[in-house]
Amino acid sequence: MTGPRDFDRETQDVQGHRYAYDFDFDVMHGYMVRAFTPFFRPGRLLELGSFRGDFTRRLTPHFSDITCVEASGEAVETARDRLGDAATVTHATFEEAALPGRFDTVVLTHVLEHLDDPVGVLRRVNDEWLAEGGRLLVACPNANAPSRQIAVRMGLIPHHSAVTEAERQHGHRRTYALDTLERDAAAAGLRVVHRSGIFFKALANFQWDALLKTDIVSQDYLDGCYALGQVYPDLCASIYLVCEAGRAA
């Protein structure tokens, strides 16, 4: 552990770096759901790290029983207002959360890189929260995304997996590639049954936000980037794993 954390402050924008971009909400969230849907298990859903409920709202057509856990009190208040009776939003850290029963689908999207002990939280998912036959879907920003590789060659960051100061202020502890993400899942006792990437991405988020305000990029182009990402998962904006419970770690 690194000491007490101010989760509300970590979700605030800092100079030169937003916590979440329009690209995340308008593009990535939709493609994440498209990628995840074939792997959903019917029944109860647990979302770890719901933030303000934006991604949760995309999950409500697929699940009628949703539980969310979020560490930021400010985000919890917003999520509860937005979601109403569609989800139960619990204010707690993942290490301290006490949840009733087990869940058929567990989702973590752009959360694991924020955790002080990601293997410990994944172990809780494996040992305590996944129902028999259940699945975990975990997505993280990709250290090897072309936009990040370009930043290295521009001298903006020292290496692909570097955590920038702005990212650190937003609570990032690490940057995952597929091999390190699988390493942590295996260390927690989880069994990886599928791995892939979401959306081929050569531009930074702020560049995408500016581009999306124009008519330069069509929906067909966005769909093409999503399809290409399935061919080259290691060159995607996000990488993800589908896991099932393994041995008790």
RAKAWO-V981834 format. One line per field, one symbol per residue. ss: DSSP state (~ for helix, > for strand, _ for the rest). psi: psi as a letter, one per 30 degrees, with the letter a starting at -180 (. if undefined). Layout:
ss = ???
psi = ???
This chain:
ss = ______~~~~___>__>____~~~~~~~~~~~~~~~~______>>>>>_____~~~~~~_____>>>>>>__~~~~~~~~~~~~~~_>>>>___________>>>>>>>__~~~___~~~~~~~~~~~~>>>>>>>>>>>>>___~~~~~~~~___________~~~~~______>_~~~~~~~~~~___>>>>>>>>>>____~~~~~~~~______~~~~~~~~~~~~~_~~~>>>>>>>>>_____
psi = lglkkjfeefglklkgjlekleeeefdeeeeeeeeeeffkkkbkkkjjifbggeeeeffeffkfjkkkkkfjeeeeeeeeeefbgfljjkjllfffkjkkalkfkkkjjheeffkeieeeeeeeeefefklkglkkjkklkkfgkeeeeeeeffgelflegkjleeeefggkflkkleeeeeeeeeffgljkfkkaljjkjflleeeeeeeffagekleeeeeeeeeeffeiffglekllkkllkblk.
